[in-house]
């Protein structure tokens, strides 16, 4: 397996897991994972969209986040609310994720292994991981997997059985 096949498979798998968990909560998208609050499935979805644009558009491409209208709701440091009127629909957010993910994969297809070692536009205070194109691609997969756990907890808080035991 090539490094590109590995990255693509990881991107696909992590997005597939997260999408399945989030879609399963379409009837309860504002369910918080703990009695003390936390990141509900709708917030997680919006956050993944914004974060992927930060990683790809800003850090890799040196361009602005393509979804500036979502930043105040879903960026690092935002606080999820259970007021659904504050958020775009789940369908709208999934469409945006599809849009950016298609661009991410198309870009990946244009790269060489040497390109993965290339420097990014990430601020230095974000750490070494975000300093290379390859590191940003790794972050796209691990970040999605991390937040999938929060959606799994929200599912349990909603009284649902685990999808995988």
Secondary structure, 3 states (H helix, E strand, C coil): CCHHHHHHHHHHHHHHHHHHHHHHCHHHCCCCCECCECCCHHHHHHHHHHHHHHHHHHHHCCCCCCCHHHHHHHCCCCCCCCCHHHCCCHHHHHHHHHHHHHHHHHHHHCCCHHHHCCECCCCHHHCHHHHEHHHHHHHHHHHHHHHHHHHHHHHHHCCCCCCCC
